[in-house]
Amino acid sequence: MTSQLLDPGYALTLRPMRYPAFYEMYRAAIRNTWTVDEVDFTPDLNDLNDKMSPAERHLIQRLVAFFATGDTIVANNLVLNLYQHVNAPEARMYLSRQLYEEALHVQFYLTLLDTYIPDPGERHKAFVAIEAIPSIRAKGEFCFKWIDSIQHLRHLGNREQRRQFLLNLICFAACIEGLFFYAAFAYVYYLRSRGLLHGLASGTNWVFRDESGHMAFAFEVVRTVRAEEPELFDDALHAQVGQMLDEAIACETQFAQDVLSGGVAGLSVKDMRQYLQYCADQRLAQLELPKKYGASNPFDFMDLQDVQEITNFFERRVSAYQVGVQGEVAFDIAF
């Protein structure tokens, strides 16, 4: 019987390569190397002190508090729950690279905290936000509910265990990175559209690019498993994915109510919820499932971000600064 991606064990060699798409994603991630030292937060301090309202500063404080733990949750899930079960060395190469990128994001958010919140007491509050702030605690509880379900599994030996793995992966890609972080990016890019916090926005561009790659990899794993084991993708799984997205949108809407509680001109909880539903439909499409919400994107500045700014930014950067990956690889060569 042909080996499958979720079969227990550890395939050890890259030849013959079974899943070249994963290797190409690894190479693309290497080409996108960046460092936190490239981000200049200095101009942001003037915005925070002199140009932003108390309500906008509250928004940033809550956002930074979420960032302080969000990527650590993702990194822990990679190490404890995902890496051991994806049985292809080329896929594990990508996951190793992703773990580095998650560590880089944690460093980025730590630097952000130290710059934006110089008072040690206030910084401590940000680091314990997942316990102390109800809207952030709800997001943490959602994450642990769905991703901890496979923490006790050492092997995916039956259909139900593989379904649990898929739900973990879908939660990570579609909800944590695909909704929670995309909502956070929307707040950042809204402020950037008003000429505020360009340092944060420039660093977020790099994080945005990384997260897009992480989602693409996870959805490619799901697509591969669907092709190899279509019986896993039954109506029960589809219903659980729908429930998961509903819960994620509810959590992030609660966070929006907190973030926008002071009243931020140009942003509303209603629009943020619509944006979340729009993003959720995009994630369902990436999972090859029917769209559920029928929502349009209410944020013109995110259309600009998705279509123009990211493209222009990385075209500029690639021409000036990119780590080279030398040599070509023929995927059908065996030892």
C-alpha positions as CSV (number, residue, x, y, z in Angstrom):
1,M,0.0,0.0,0.0
2,T,1.3,3.5,-0.9
3,S,2.5,5.5,2.1
4,Q,0.2,8.4,3.1
5,L,1.0,11.7,4.7
6,L,-0.5,10.9,8.1
7,D,0.8,7.4,8.4
8,P,2.6,6.9,11.7
9,G,6.4,6.8,11.6
10,Y,9.2,9.0,10.4
11,A,10.1,9.0,6.7
12,L,13.8,10.0,6.7
13,T,15.0,10.7,3.2
14,L,14.1,13.3,0.6
15,R,14.6,10.9,-2.2
16,P,12.3,10.0,-3.9
17,M,10.4,13.2,-3.0
18,R,6.7,12.5,-2.6
19,Y,5.5,16.0,-2.0
20,P,7.6,18.6,-3.9
21,A,5.0,21.4,-3.3
22,F,6.1,21.4,0.4
23,Y,9.8,21.7,-0.6
24,E,9.0,24.6,-2.9
25,M,7.2,26.3,0.0
26,Y,10.3,25.8,2.2
27,R,12.5,27.4,-0.5
28,A,10.0,30.3,-0.9
29,A,10.1,30.9,2.9
30,I,13.9,31.0,2.9
31,R,13.8,33.7,0.2
32,N,11.6,35.8,2.4
33,T,14.1,36.0,5.2
34,W,13.9,39.2,7.3
35,T,15.0,40.4,10.8
36,V,13.4,42.5,13.5
37,D,16.4,44.9,13.3
38,E,15.1,46.1,10.0
39,V,11.9,47.5,11.6
40,D,12.2,51.1,12.8
41,F,9.6,51.9,15.5
42,T,11.0,55.4,16.3
43,P,8.5,57.4,14.3
44,D,5.6,55.5,16.0
45,L,6.4,57.0,19.4
46,N,5.5,60.5,18.3
47,D,2.2,59.2,16.9
48,L,1.4,57.4,20.2
49,N,2.2,60.4,22.3
50,D,0.9,63.3,20.2
51,K,-1.4,62.2,17.4
52,M,-3.5,59.4,18.8
53,S,-6.7,59.6,20.9
54,P,-7.1,57.7,24.2
55,A,-9.4,55.3,22.4
56,E,-6.8,54.6,19.7
57,R,-4.1,54.0,22.3
58,H,-6.5,51.6,24.0
59,L,-6.8,49.8,20.7
60,I,-3.1,49.5,20.4
61,Q,-2.6,48.3,24.0
62,R,-5.1,45.5,23.5
63,L,-3.6,44.6,20.2
64,V,-0.1,44.4,21.6
65,A,-1.4,42.4,24.6
66,F,-2.9,39.8,22.2
67,F,0.3,39.7,20.1
68,A,2.3,39.0,23.3
69,T,1.0,35.4,23.4
70,G,-0.7,34.7,20.1
71,D,2.4,33.4,18.2
72,T,3.7,31.5,21.2
73,I,0.4,29.5,21.1
74,V,1.0,28.7,17.4
75,A,4.7,27.8,18.0
76,N,3.8,25.4,20.8
77,N,1.1,23.8,18.6
78,L,3.7,23.2,15.8
79,V,6.1,21.5,18.2
80,L,3.7,19.5,20.4
81,N,0.9,18.6,18.0
82,L,1.7,19.0,14.3
83,Y,5.4,18.2,13.5
84,Q,5.3,14.6,14.7
85,H,2.3,13.7,12.6
86,V,3.2,15.1,9.1
87,N,5.2,12.2,7.8
88,A,7.3,13.6,5.0
89,P,10.7,15.1,5.5
90,E,10.1,17.9,3.0
91,A,7.0,18.9,5.0
92,R,8.9,18.8,8.2
93,M,11.6,21.1,6.6
94,Y,8.9,23.7,6.1
95,L,7.5,23.2,9.6
96,S,11.1,23.8,11.0
97,R,11.3,27.0,9.0
98,Q,7.9,28.0,10.2
99,L,8.9,27.5,13.8
100,Y,11.8,29.9,13.2
101,E,9.4,32.4,11.8
102,E,7.1,32.1,14.8
103,A,10.1,32.8,17.0
104,L,10.9,35.8,14.9
105,H,7.3,37.1,15.3
106,V,7.5,36.6,19.1
107,Q,10.7,38.7,19.0
108,F,9.0,41.3,16.9
109,Y,6.1,41.6,19.3
110,L,8.5,41.7,22.3
111,T,10.3,44.6,20.7
112,L,7.0,46.2,20.0
113,L,6.0,45.9,23.7
114,D,9.2,47.3,25.0
115,T,9.0,50.2,22.6
116,Y,5.3,51.1,23.0
117,I,4.9,50.3,26.7
118,P,8.0,51.5,28.5
119,D,6.5,51.1,32.0
120,P,7.4,47.6,33.4
121,G,4.2,47.3,35.3
122,E,2.1,48.0,32.2
123,R,4.2,45.5,30.2
124,H,3.6,42.9,32.8
125,K,-0.2,43.4,32.4
126,A,0.3,42.8,28.6
127,F,2.1,39.5,29.2
128,V,-0.6,38.2,31.5
129,A,-3.4,39.4,29.3
130,I,-4.5,35.9,28.3
131,E,-5.5,35.4,32.0
132,A,-6.5,38.9,33.0
133,I,-8.3,40.4,30.0
134,P,-11.6,38.6,29.3
135,S,-11.7,39.3,25.6
136,I,-8.2,37.8,25.1
137,R,-8.8,35.0,27.6
138,A,-11.8,33.9,25.4
139,K,-9.6,33.7,22.4
140,G,-7.0,31.6,24.3
141,E,-9.7,29.2,25.6
142,F,-11.0,28.8,22.0
143,C,-7.5,28.0,20.8
144,F,-6.8,25.4,23.5
145,K,-10.2,23.8,23.1
146,W,-9.5,22.9,19.5
147,I,-5.8,22.4,19.3
148,D,-5.2,20.5,22.6
149,S,-7.5,17.7,21.5
150,I,-4.6,15.8,20.0
151,Q,-1.9,16.6,22.5
152,H,-2.1,13.1,24.0
153,L,-1.8,11.4,20.6
154,R,1.5,9.8,19.6
155,H,0.2,8.1,16.5
156,L,-2.8,8.8,14.2
157,G,-3.8,5.2,14.0
158,N,-7.4,5.4,13.1
159,R,-9.9,7.6,11.3
160,E,-11.1,9.5,14.4
161,Q,-7.6,10.4,15.4
162,R,-6.8,11.7,11.9
163,R,-10.0,13.8,12.0
164,Q,-8.8,15.3,15.3
165,F,-5.5,16.2,13.6
166,L,-7.3,17.8,10.7
167,L,-9.5,19.9,13.0
168,N,-6.4,21.0,14.9
169,L,-4.7,22.0,11.6
170,I,-7.8,23.8,10.3
171,C,-8.2,25.7,13.6
172,F,-4.6,26.8,13.4
173,A,-4.8,27.9,9.8
174,A,-8.3,29.1,9.3
175,C,-9.1,30.5,12.7
176,I,-6.0,31.5,14.6
177,E,-3.9,32.7,11.7
178,G,-6.7,33.2,9.2
179,L,-9.1,35.1,11.4
180,F,-7.5,36.3,14.7
181,F,-4.3,37.5,13.1
182,Y,-6.0,38.9,10.0
183,A,-8.3,41.0,12.2
184,A,-5.3,42.3,14.0
185,F,-3.7,43.2,10.7
186,A,-6.8,45.1,9.8
187,Y,-6.5,47.3,12.8
188,V,-2.9,48.0,12.0
189,Y,-3.6,48.8,8.4
190,Y,-6.5,51.0,9.3
191,L,-4.2,53.1,11.4
192,R,-1.6,53.1,8.6
193,S,-4.3,54.4,6.2
194,R,-4.7,57.4,8.5
195,G,-0.9,58.0,8.5
196,L,-0.3,56.5,11.9
197,L,2.3,53.9,13.2
198,H,4.2,53.3,10.0
199,G,6.9,51.3,11.9
200,L,4.3,48.8,13.1
201,A,2.8,48.6,9.6
202,S,6.1,48.0,8.0
203,G,6.9,45.1,10.3
204,T,3.4,43.8,10.0
205,N,4.0,43.6,6.2
206,W,6.7,40.9,6.8
207,V,4.5,39.1,9.4
208,F,1.6,39.2,6.9
209,R,3.8,37.6,4.3
210,D,4.9,34.8,6.7
211,E,1.4,34.1,7.9
212,S,0.1,33.8,4.3
213,G,2.8,31.2,3.7
214,H,1.8,29.3,6.9
215,M,-1.8,29.2,5.9
216,A,-0.9,28.1,2.3
217,F,1.2,25.2,3.7
218,A,-1.5,24.1,6.1
219,F,-4.2,24.1,3.5
220,E,-1.9,22.2,1.1
221,V,-1.6,19.5,3.9
222,V,-5.4,19.4,4.1
223,R,-5.7,19.2,0.3
224,T,-3.1,16.3,0.2
225,V,-4.9,14.4,3.0
226,R,-8.2,14.9,1.2
227,A,-6.7,13.4,-2.0
228,E,-5.3,10.4,-0.1
229,E,-8.1,9.8,2.4
230,P,-11.3,11.4,1.1
231,E,-13.4,9.4,3.5
232,L,-12.2,11.7,6.4
233,F,-14.0,14.7,4.8
234,D,-17.6,13.7,5.6
235,D,-20.6,15.8,6.7
236,A,-19.6,15.6,10.3
237,L,-16.2,17.1,9.7
238,H,-17.8,19.9,7.6
239,A,-20.2,20.7,10.4
240,Q,-17.4,20.8,13.0
241,V,-15.4,23.3,10.8
242,G,-18.5,25.4,10.5
243,Q,-19.0,25.4,14.3
244,M,-15.3,26.2,14.8
245,L,-15.6,29.3,12.5
246,D,-18.7,30.5,14.2
247,E,-17.0,30.3,17.6
248,A,-13.9,32.0,16.3
249,I,-15.9,34.9,14.8
250,A,-17.8,35.2,18.1
251,C,-14.5,35.4,20.1
252,E,-13.0,37.9,17.7
253,T,-16.2,40.0,17.8
254,Q,-16.0,40.1,21.6
255,F,-12.4,41.3,21.2
256,A,-13.6,44.0,18.8
257,Q,-16.1,45.2,21.3
258,D,-13.3,45.6,23.8
259,V,-10.8,47.1,21.3
260,L,-13.3,49.6,20.0
261,S,-15.0,50.4,23.3
262,G,-13.7,53.9,23.4
263,G,-15.0,54.7,19.9
264,V,-12.5,54.8,17.0
265,A,-13.7,56.9,14.1
266,G,-14.0,54.8,10.9
267,L,-14.1,51.4,12.6
268,S,-17.2,49.7,14.0
269,V,-17.8,46.3,15.6
270,K,-20.4,45.6,12.9
271,D,-17.9,46.2,10.1
272,M,-15.3,44.1,11.9
273,R,-17.7,41.2,12.2
274,Q,-18.5,41.5,8.5
275,Y,-14.8,41.4,7.7
276,L,-14.4,38.3,9.8
277,Q,-17.3,36.6,8.0
278,Y,-15.7,37.7,4.7
279,C,-12.3,36.2,5.8
280,A,-14.1,33.0,7.0
281,D,-15.6,32.5,3.6
282,Q,-12.1,32.8,2.0
283,R,-10.8,30.1,4.4
284,L,-13.7,27.8,3.5
285,A,-12.9,28.3,-0.2
286,Q,-9.3,27.4,0.6
287,L,-10.6,24.2,2.3
288,E,-12.7,23.5,-0.8
289,L,-15.9,23.8,1.2
290,P,-18.9,26.0,0.3
291,K,-18.9,29.5,1.6
292,K,-21.2,30.1,4.6
293,Y,-21.6,33.8,5.3
294,G,-21.9,35.6,1.9
295,A,-20.2,38.7,3.3
296,S,-18.3,41.3,1.3
297,N,-15.1,43.1,2.5
298,P,-16.2,46.3,4.2
299,F,-12.6,47.6,4.4
300,D,-11.4,49.3,1.3
301,F,-8.0,49.8,2.9
302,M,-7.6,46.0,3.1
303,D,-8.4,45.6,-0.5
304,L,-5.6,48.0,-1.2
305,Q,-3.4,46.0,1.2
306,D,-4.1,42.6,-0.3
307,V,-3.9,43.7,-4.0
308,Q,-1.4,46.5,-4.2
309,E,0.7,47.3,-1.1
310,I,1.9,43.7,-0.3
311,T,2.8,43.2,-4.0
312,N,4.6,46.5,-4.4
313,F,6.3,46.2,-1.0
314,F,7.7,42.7,-1.7
315,E,8.6,43.5,-5.3
316,R,10.7,46.4,-4.0
317,R,12.2,44.3,-1.3
318,V,12.9,41.3,-3.4
319,S,14.9,43.4,-5.9
320,A,17.0,44.9,-3.1
321,Y,17.2,42.2,-0.4
322,Q,16.6,38.5,-0.7
323,V,18.4,35.5,0.5
324,G,19.4,33.4,-2.5
325,V,18.5,29.7,-2.7
326,Q,21.1,28.2,-5.0
327,G,20.7,25.2,-7.3
328,E,17.8,23.4,-8.8
329,V,16.3,20.2,-7.5
330,A,14.9,17.4,-9.6
331,F,12.1,15.8,-7.7
332,D,12.0,12.4,-9.3
333,I,15.7,11.4,-8.7
334,A,16.2,8.5,-6.3
335,F,19.4,7.7,-4.5
